[in-house]
Amino acid sequence: MNPIARMCWFSSGDINGFFGLVVDNLSVLAFLATALIVIFGFPAEIIFTRMFPGTALGALVGNLAYARMARTLARREGRSTVTAMPLGIDAPTSIGMALLVLGPAFLSYQQAGFDRNVAATMTWQLGMASLVVMGLLKFVLSFFGAHVQRHVPRAGLLGSIAGIALMLIGFLPLIEILRMPVVGLTGLGIVLYALIGKGRLPFGMPGVLVAFLVSAALYYGFGPMGWLGSGYHAPDAWQFRFALPWPNGGFIDGLPLTVPYLSLLLPFGLLMVVGGINVAESARAAGDDYSTRDILLVESLSTLIAGACGGVAQTTPYIGQPAYKAMGAGIGYVVLTGLFIGLGGVFGYLSNTVELLPLAVLAPILVFIAIGITSQAFEATPRRYSAAVVIAFFPAIARLVAIKLSDPAIVDPAHFAALHAATDHGISEVATIVVLGNGFIITSMVWASFVVALVDSRPRRAASILLIGATLSAFGLIHSVHPAGSIYLPWQLDAIERSIAVQFSAAYVVLAALIFLLSLQPGTAKKIDPGD
């Protein structure tokens, strides 16, 4: 009998895969909501009844499409060991959206005089439009993904996303973990024991699920007794929130609002395309030969649907397909995950779960993701390019520091503005940090690509990359002199801002000229490495 004829949609391995994939998604949603509510004072109801349903719908559509692709592959190849591609809400860009786009935009709209609820609605529309922009970019690039991958060095692509991972996905959640160390550090330790140390857990339970259960037990066991200090908060009453993610025109109103954030949104979309290519290659190496173009098209479609229906966080295929295969997962785990997340957005139990569990319980998986992404940047890049990966971290560090310095709860806004505008000794330290951090993803790509060209003894290519950096800097796509990181026409800046912008652009031009002159020396030639 054909093995497909008796192939089941669900197996015991799908249960393990389901818990791992669901907790991944819950962790990202929890950080998105908590960051907006706690850090920026965003209205919770708009997050839970408008943002969550559309975002969850994207995960439902994408997972069902990947399940269909897996079923088709299994029938075509006549085998029952196919594992579906896992899809979920992307951690790096979702956290980036919360901290770098949605939160700052909400504050800026309020500072411009808009009512809190009006500002929140505008921010929601900005989030929807951002997903549509990224979804369209991913759709176009799905046909040219390999071309992009050939022309942007892997060190630049992986280094830039590793910078996001290390600073935003890893460090910020780690702070939340250590604010409640008994709960958070225990959960993180179990995740590291099971997923990095490959330690065995009772009954073969997934490490993520065990960490989740133990941390939740500690929180609700020790919290009421006062053993967690002031970190424990009794859960709010369960609320029934029903919200259908119908398509609406809010994203059209939000499109003009995306212009200042294009220097972030476009790299976010590009990174997901390259990530999708790498994920497809990873699945192929594990024995499941999916069409890379189809993987990317499903990713772009689910992101577009989410954005049109109110979502604010894009979906992506997860890098761990071989790990789910090793668990024994097949097709059913993505079906279960898609239904759980999608229906949870409609009926509100996702928001109730997020409210029920503190970040200290959910954040350990984010730290593990950050470790995995950063490790991959070094493992998947030839060792001679390690310096290029490292230099890509610095703009992300600057962005993290700028986020904290611009937080009104840490530094008074008036004092921050005064420090930023100080010109007593050249560009102020605060302004330098802010300018370096603005457009940090593209900056990381430029810097890493420059170093890769130097390592390959291609100085003229290095000089051309620097000229690209100069052009991007002139218009604020990188090194924006505006604290919010918006783009601009350089001749419309005031005198102080124009001076900073000119200095940064000129620095790239001067260095490019110097590198080009050095390339004219006799004996300067491209280094050919047969191991490339």
C-alpha positions as CSV (number, residue, x, y, z in Angstrom):
1,M,0.0,0.0,0.0
2,N,1.2,3.5,-0.8
3,P,2.5,5.0,2.5
4,I,0.6,8.2,1.7
5,A,-2.6,6.4,1.7
6,R,-2.2,5.5,5.3
7,M,-0.4,8.8,6.2
8,C,-2.0,10.6,9.2
9,W,-2.2,14.3,9.6
10,F,-1.3,14.1,13.3
11,S,1.2,12.1,15.3
12,S,2.7,12.2,18.8
13,G,5.6,14.2,17.5
14,D,3.2,16.9,16.3
15,I,2.2,17.5,19.9
16,N,5.8,18.4,20.8
17,G,6.1,20.6,17.8
18,F,2.8,22.3,18.6
19,F,3.8,23.3,22.1
20,G,7.2,24.6,20.9
21,L,5.8,26.6,18.1
22,V,2.9,28.0,20.1
23,V,5.1,29.2,22.9
24,D,7.4,30.9,20.4
25,N,4.5,32.8,19.0
26,L,3.1,33.6,22.4
27,S,6.5,35.0,23.6
28,V,6.7,37.4,20.7
29,L,3.1,38.6,21.1
30,A,3.7,39.0,24.8
31,F,6.7,41.2,24.3
32,L,5.0,43.2,21.6
33,A,2.0,44.0,23.9
34,T,4.0,44.5,27.1
35,A,6.5,46.8,25.4
36,L,3.8,49.0,24.0
37,I,1.7,49.0,27.1
38,V,4.4,49.3,29.8
39,I,7.1,51.4,28.0
40,F,4.9,53.6,25.9
41,G,1.5,53.7,27.7
42,F,-0.4,52.4,24.7
43,P,-4.1,51.5,25.2
44,A,-4.3,47.8,25.8
45,E,-7.7,47.3,24.1
46,I,-6.5,48.5,20.8
47,I,-3.7,46.0,20.9
48,F,-5.9,43.1,21.9
49,T,-9.0,43.8,19.8
50,R,-7.5,45.4,16.7
51,M,-3.8,44.4,16.4
52,F,-3.8,40.9,17.7
53,P,-6.7,39.5,15.5
54,G,-5.1,40.5,12.2
55,T,-1.7,39.5,13.3
56,A,-3.0,36.1,14.4
57,L,-4.9,35.7,11.1
58,G,-1.6,36.0,9.2
59,A,-0.2,33.1,11.2
60,L,-3.3,31.0,10.5
61,V,-3.2,31.5,6.8
62,G,0.6,30.9,6.5
63,N,0.6,27.7,8.6
64,L,-2.4,26.2,6.7
65,A,-0.6,27.1,3.4
66,Y,2.6,25.4,4.6
67,A,0.6,22.4,5.7
68,R,-0.8,22.1,2.2
69,M,2.6,22.4,0.7
70,A,3.9,19.6,2.9
71,R,1.0,17.4,1.9
72,T,1.7,18.1,-1.8
73,L,5.4,17.3,-1.3
74,A,4.6,14.1,0.5
75,R,2.3,12.9,-2.3
76,R,4.7,13.9,-5.0
77,E,7.6,12.0,-3.4
78,G,5.6,9.1,-2.1
79,R,6.8,9.3,1.5
80,S,5.2,9.9,4.9
81,T,8.2,11.5,6.6
82,V,7.7,15.1,5.4
83,T,7.8,17.8,8.0
84,A,5.9,21.0,7.3
85,M,7.7,24.4,7.4
86,P,6.9,26.1,10.7
87,L,5.6,29.6,10.3
88,G,5.1,32.2,13.1
89,I,5.2,35.8,14.1
90,D,8.7,37.0,13.4
91,A,10.6,37.9,16.6
92,P,13.3,40.4,15.4
93,T,11.0,42.6,13.3
94,S,8.1,42.4,15.8
95,I,10.2,43.6,18.6
96,G,11.8,46.1,16.3
97,M,8.3,47.3,15.3
98,A,7.3,47.8,18.9
99,L,10.4,49.6,20.1
100,L,11.5,51.4,17.0
101,V,8.3,52.2,15.0
102,L,5.0,51.8,16.8
103,G,6.0,53.0,20.3
104,P,8.0,56.1,19.2
105,A,5.3,57.0,16.6
106,F,2.6,56.8,19.3
107,L,4.5,59.2,21.5
108,S,5.3,61.6,18.6
109,Y,1.6,61.8,17.7
110,Q,0.7,62.6,21.2
111,Q,3.4,65.3,21.4
112,A,1.9,66.7,18.1
113,G,-1.3,67.3,20.1
114,F,-3.4,64.3,19.1
115,D,-5.7,62.8,21.7
116,R,-4.4,59.5,23.2
117,N,-7.0,57.3,21.5
118,V,-6.6,59.2,18.2
119,A,-2.8,58.7,18.4
120,A,-3.3,55.0,19.2
121,T,-5.5,54.6,16.1
122,M,-3.0,56.4,13.9
123,T,-0.3,54.1,15.3
124,W,-2.4,51.1,14.5
125,Q,-2.9,52.3,10.9
126,L,0.8,52.9,10.6
127,G,1.4,49.3,11.8
128,M,-1.1,48.0,9.2
129,A,0.5,50.0,6.4
130,S,4.0,48.9,7.5
131,L,3.0,45.3,7.0
132,V,1.5,46.0,3.6
133,V,4.7,47.8,2.6
134,M,6.9,44.9,3.8
135,G,4.5,42.3,2.3
136,L,4.7,43.9,-1.1
137,L,8.5,44.1,-0.9
138,K,8.7,40.5,0.1
139,F,6.3,39.6,-2.8
140,V,8.6,41.3,-5.4
141,L,11.8,40.0,-3.9
142,S,10.5,36.5,-3.8
143,F,11.2,36.4,-7.5
144,F,14.7,37.9,-7.0
145,G,15.7,36.5,-3.6
146,A,18.7,34.6,-4.9
147,H,19.9,37.7,-6.7
148,V,19.7,39.8,-3.5
149,Q,21.6,37.1,-1.6
150,R,24.4,37.0,-4.2
151,H,25.0,40.8,-4.0
152,V,24.8,41.4,-0.3
153,P,27.4,39.5,1.6
154,R,26.2,37.0,4.1
155,A,28.1,38.7,6.9
156,G,26.1,41.9,6.2
157,L,22.8,40.1,6.2
158,L,23.4,37.8,9.1
159,G,25.4,40.4,11.1
160,S,22.7,43.0,10.9
161,I,20.0,40.6,12.0
162,A,22.3,39.2,14.7
163,G,22.7,42.8,16.0
164,I,18.9,43.0,16.3
165,A,18.8,39.6,18.0
166,L,21.6,40.3,20.5
167,M,20.4,43.8,21.6
168,L,16.6,43.8,21.2
169,I,15.5,40.1,21.3
170,G,18.2,39.0,23.8
171,F,19.3,41.8,26.0
172,L,15.9,43.6,26.6
173,P,14.0,40.4,27.5
174,L,17.0,39.3,29.7
175,I,16.4,42.4,31.7
176,E,12.8,41.4,32.2
177,I,13.9,37.9,33.2
178,L,16.3,39.2,35.8
179,R,13.8,41.6,37.3
180,M,12.1,38.4,38.6
181,P,15.2,36.1,38.8
182,V,13.6,33.2,40.7
183,V,11.1,32.8,37.9
184,G,13.0,34.0,34.9
185,L,16.4,32.6,35.5
186,T,14.9,29.2,36.3
187,G,13.0,29.1,33.0
188,L,16.0,30.3,31.0
189,G,18.2,27.6,32.6
190,I,15.8,24.9,31.6
191,V,15.6,26.2,28.0
192,L,19.4,26.2,27.8
193,Y,19.7,22.8,29.4
194,A,17.2,21.2,27.0
195,L,17.8,23.1,23.8
196,I,21.5,24.0,23.9
197,G,22.8,21.3,26.3
198,K,20.5,18.7,24.7
199,G,19.7,17.4,28.2
200,R,16.9,14.9,28.7
201,L,13.7,15.9,30.3
202,P,11.1,13.6,32.0
203,F,8.8,11.7,29.5
204,G,10.6,13.4,26.6
205,M,8.7,16.6,27.2
206,P,9.8,19.6,25.1
207,G,12.2,22.0,26.8
208,V,10.1,25.1,26.0
209,L,7.0,23.6,27.5
210,V,8.8,22.4,30.7
211,A,10.3,25.9,31.1
212,F,6.9,27.5,30.6
213,L,5.2,25.2,33.1
214,V,7.9,25.4,35.8
215,S,8.2,29.2,35.5
216,A,4.4,29.7,35.7
217,A,4.3,27.4,38.8
218,L,7.0,29.4,40.5
219,Y,5.3,32.7,39.7
220,Y,1.9,31.6,41.0
221,G,3.3,29.5,43.8
222,F,5.8,32.0,45.3
223,G,4.1,35.2,44.2
224,P,1.1,35.2,46.5
225,M,3.4,34.5,49.5
226,G,5.4,37.6,48.8
227,W,8.6,35.7,47.9
228,L,8.9,37.5,44.6
229,G,8.9,41.0,46.1
230,S,6.7,43.5,44.2
231,G,7.1,41.6,41.0
232,Y,3.9,39.5,41.5
233,H,0.6,40.8,40.3
234,A,-2.6,38.9,40.7
235,P,-4.1,38.1,37.3
236,D,-7.0,40.2,36.1
237,A,-10.4,38.7,35.6
238,W,-10.7,36.7,32.3
239,Q,-12.2,38.9,29.6
240,F,-14.1,37.6,26.6
241,R,-12.9,39.6,23.6
242,F,-14.4,38.8,20.3
243,A,-13.0,40.5,17.3
244,L,-13.1,39.4,13.7
245,P,-10.1,40.5,11.6
246,W,-12.1,41.8,8.6
247,P,-10.2,43.7,5.8
248,N,-10.4,47.4,6.3
249,G,-9.0,50.5,4.6
250,G,-7.0,51.6,7.7
251,F,-3.7,50.7,6.0
252,I,-4.5,53.2,3.2
253,D,-4.7,56.0,5.8
254,G,-1.5,54.7,7.3
255,L,0.6,54.6,4.1
256,P,1.7,58.3,4.3
257,L,2.7,57.7,7.9
258,T,5.3,55.0,6.9
259,V,7.6,57.4,5.0
260,P,9.7,58.4,8.1
261,Y,10.2,54.7,8.9
262,L,11.1,53.3,5.5
263,S,14.8,53.0,6.6
264,L,13.6,50.4,9.0
265,L,10.7,48.8,7.2
266,L,12.5,48.0,3.9
267,P,15.4,46.3,5.7
268,F,12.9,44.3,7.8
269,G,11.3,43.0,4.6
270,L,14.7,42.3,3.0
271,L,15.9,40.3,6.0
272,M,12.8,38.1,6.0
273,V,13.4,37.3,2.3
274,V,16.9,36.3,2.9
275,G,15.9,34.4,6.0
276,G,13.2,32.6,4.0
277,I,15.9,31.5,1.5
278,N,18.1,30.2,4.3
279,V,15.2,28.4,5.9
280,A,14.3,26.7,2.6
281,E,17.9,25.6,2.3
282,S,17.9,24.3,5.8
283,A,14.7,22.2,5.2
284,R,16.3,20.9,1.9
285,A,19.3,19.8,3.8
286,A,17.0,17.9,6.2
287,G,15.4,16.1,3.4
288,D,12.3,18.2,2.5
289,D,12.8,19.9,-0.8
290,Y,10.4,22.8,-0.8
291,S,10.3,25.4,-3.6
292,T,12.1,28.5,-2.2
293,R,9.9,30.8,-4.3
294,D,6.7,29.2,-2.9
295,I,8.0,29.5,0.6
296,L,8.6,33.2,0.1
297,L,5.3,33.8,-1.7
298,V,3.4,32.2,1.2
299,E,5.3,34.4,3.6
300,S,4.5,37.6,1.7
301,L,0.8,36.6,1.2
302,S,0.3,35.9,5.0
303,T,2.0,39.3,5.8
304,L,-0.2,41.1,3.3
305,I,-3.4,39.5,4.7
306,A,-2.4,40.3,8.2
307,G,-1.7,44.0,7.3
308,A,-5.0,44.4,5.4
309,C,-6.9,42.9,8.4
310,G,-5.4,45.0,11.2
311,G,-2.1,43.1,12.0
312,V,1.1,44.9,12.9
313,A,3.7,42.1,13.0
314,Q,4.8,40.1,10.0
315,T,5.0,36.4,9.7
316,T,8.0,34.4,8.6
317,P,9.0,30.7,8.2
318,Y,11.0,29.7,11.3
319,I,14.6,28.5,11.0
320,G,14.0,25.4,13.1
321,Q,12.3,23.0,10.6
322,P,15.1,20.3,11.0
323,A,14.6,20.6,14.8
324,Y,10.8,19.9,14.4
325,K,11.6,17.0,12.2
326,A,13.9,15.6,14.9
327,M,11.0,15.9,17.3
328,G,9.0,13.6,15.0
329,A,6.7,16.4,13.9
330,G,5.0,16.1,10.5
331,I,2.2,18.2,9.2
332,G,-0.3,18.4,12.0
333,Y,1.7,20.6,14.3
334,V,1.5,23.6,11.9
335,V,-2.3,23.0,11.5
336,L,-2.8,23.0,15.3
337,T,-0.6,26.0,15.8
338,G,-2.3,28.0,13.0
339,L,-5.8,27.2,14.4
340,F,-4.7,27.9,18.0
341,I,-3.1,31.3,17.2
342,G,-5.7,32.3,14.6
343,L,-8.8,31.5,16.7
344,G,-7.0,32.9,19.8
345,G,-6.9,36.3,18.1
346,V,-10.6,36.1,17.2
347,F,-11.9,34.9,20.6
348,G,-9.4,36.7,22.8
349,Y,-7.7,33.9,24.6
350,L,-4.3,35.0,23.3
351,S,-4.7,38.4,25.0
352,N,-5.9,36.8,28.2
353,T,-2.9,34.4,28.1
354,V,-0.5,37.3,27.6
355,E,-2.1,39.2,30.5
356,L,-2.0,36.0,32.7
357,L,1.7,35.4,32.3
358,P,4.5,37.9,32.9
359,L,7.4,38.3,30.5
360,A,9.7,36.5,33.0
361,V,7.8,33.3,32.2
362,L,7.7,33.8,28.4
363,A,10.9,35.7,27.7
364,P,13.4,32.8,28.1
365,I,12.5,31.5,24.6
366,L,13.3,34.9,23.2
367,V,16.8,34.9,24.7
368,F,17.3,31.4,23.3
369,I,16.2,32.7,19.8
370,A,18.7,35.6,20.2
371,I,21.5,33.2,21.0
372,G,20.6,31.0,18.1
373,I,20.5,33.8,15.6
374,T,23.8,35.3,16.8
375,S,25.5,32.0,16.8
376,Q,24.3,31.3,13.3
377,A,25.8,34.6,12.1
378,F,29.2,33.3,13.0
379,E,28.7,29.6,12.1
380,A,27.2,30.3,8.6
381,T,29.8,32.9,7.7
382,P,33.4,32.0,6.8
383,R,35.7,32.6,9.7
384,R,37.8,35.3,7.8
385,Y,34.6,37.5,7.8
386,S,34.1,37.3,11.5
387,A,35.2,40.9,11.9
388,A,32.5,42.0,9.4
389,V,29.9,40.3,11.6
390,V,31.2,41.9,14.7
391,I,31.3,45.4,13.3
392,A,27.6,45.0,12.3
393,F,26.8,44.8,16.0
394,F,27.9,48.4,16.8
395,P,25.0,50.3,15.2
396,A,22.5,48.0,17.0
397,I,24.2,48.7,20.3
398,A,23.9,52.5,19.7
399,R,20.2,52.0,18.9
400,L,19.7,50.1,22.2
401,V,21.4,52.9,24.2
402,A,19.4,55.6,22.3
403,I,16.1,53.7,23.2
404,K,17.0,53.9,26.8
405,L,18.2,57.5,26.8
406,S,15.1,58.7,25.0
407,D,12.8,56.9,27.5
408,P,11.0,59.7,29.5
409,A,11.0,57.4,32.5
410,I,14.8,57.3,32.5
411,V,15.9,60.7,31.2
412,D,13.7,63.8,31.3
413,P,12.8,64.8,27.7
414,A,14.0,68.4,28.2
415,H,17.3,67.2,29.6
416,F,17.7,64.7,26.7
417,A,16.9,67.5,24.1
418,A,19.6,69.7,25.7
419,L,22.2,67.0,25.7
420,H,21.3,66.1,22.1
421,A,21.6,69.8,20.9
422,A,24.9,70.6,22.8
423,T,27.7,71.7,20.5
424,D,30.4,72.8,23.0
425,H,32.8,70.1,21.8
426,G,31.7,69.1,18.3
427,I,28.8,66.7,17.9
428,S,27.5,65.8,21.4
429,E,27.9,62.3,22.7
430,V,24.1,61.8,22.9
431,A,23.6,63.1,19.3
432,T,26.4,60.7,18.1
433,I,24.7,57.7,19.7
434,V,21.4,58.7,18.3
435,V,22.7,59.3,14.8
436,L,24.7,56.0,14.8
437,G,21.6,54.1,15.9
438,N,19.2,55.6,13.4
439,G,18.9,53.3,10.3
440,F,21.1,50.8,12.1
441,I,20.0,47.8,10.0
442,I,21.2,49.4,6.8
443,T,24.2,50.8,8.5
444,S,25.2,47.4,9.7
445,M,24.9,46.0,6.1
446,V,27.0,48.8,4.7
447,W,29.7,48.5,7.3
448,A,29.8,44.7,7.1
449,S,29.9,44.7,3.3
450,F,32.7,47.3,3.4
451,V,34.8,45.0,5.7
452,V,34.0,42.0,3.6
453,A,35.4,43.8,0.5
454,L,38.5,44.7,2.4
455,V,39.1,41.1,3.5
456,D,38.7,40.0,-0.1
457,S,41.2,42.6,-1.2
458,R,38.7,44.4,-3.3
459,P,39.4,48.1,-2.3
460,R,37.5,49.6,-5.2
461,R,34.4,47.6,-4.3
462,A,34.9,48.8,-0.7
463,A,35.1,52.4,-2.0
464,S,31.9,52.1,-3.9
465,I,30.1,50.7,-0.8
466,L,31.3,53.7,1.1
467,L,29.8,56.0,-1.6
468,I,26.5,54.2,-1.2
469,G,26.8,54.9,2.6
470,A,27.4,58.6,1.9
471,T,24.3,58.9,-0.3
472,L,22.1,57.1,2.3
473,S,23.5,59.2,5.0
474,A,22.8,62.5,3.2
475,F,19.0,61.7,3.1
476,G,18.7,60.1,6.6
477,L,18.2,56.6,5.5
478,I,21.2,55.9,7.8
479,H,22.5,58.3,10.4
480,S,19.3,60.4,10.5
481,V,20.0,63.6,12.5
482,H,16.4,63.6,13.7
483,P,16.0,61.8,17.0
484,A,13.0,59.9,15.6
485,G,15.1,58.6,12.8
486,S,13.0,60.1,10.0
487,I,14.3,60.7,6.5
488,Y,14.6,64.1,4.9
489,L,15.9,66.3,2.1
490,P,19.3,67.7,3.4
491,W,18.7,71.2,2.3
492,Q,15.6,71.4,4.5
493,L,17.5,70.8,7.7
494,D,18.4,73.6,10.1
495,A,22.0,74.7,10.4
496,I,23.0,72.4,13.3
497,E,21.3,69.4,11.8
498,R,22.8,70.1,8.4
499,S,26.2,70.4,9.9
500,I,25.9,66.9,11.4
501,A,24.5,65.3,8.3
502,V,27.3,66.9,6.1
503,Q,30.0,65.6,8.5
504,F,28.7,62.1,8.4
505,S,28.3,62.0,4.6
506,A,31.6,63.7,4.1
507,A,33.3,61.1,6.3
508,Y,32.1,58.3,3.9
509,V,33.3,60.3,0.8
510,V,36.7,61.1,2.2
511,L,37.3,57.4,3.3
512,A,36.1,56.2,-0.1
513,A,38.5,58.5,-1.9
514,L,41.4,57.3,0.3
515,I,40.6,53.7,-0.2
516,F,40.4,54.2,-4.0
517,L,43.8,56.0,-4.1
518,L,45.3,53.1,-2.1
519,S,43.8,50.7,-4.7
520,L,46.0,52.4,-7.3
521,Q,49.2,51.1,-5.7
522,P,51.1,48.5,-7.8
523,G,50.3,44.9,-6.7
524,T,46.9,45.7,-5.3
525,A,44.6,43.0,-6.7
526,K,41.5,41.0,-5.7
527,K,42.4,38.0,-3.5
528,I,41.0,34.8,-4.8
529,D,40.1,32.2,-2.2
530,P,39.3,28.7,-3.7
531,G,37.3,27.9,-0.6
532,D,34.7,30.6,-1.3
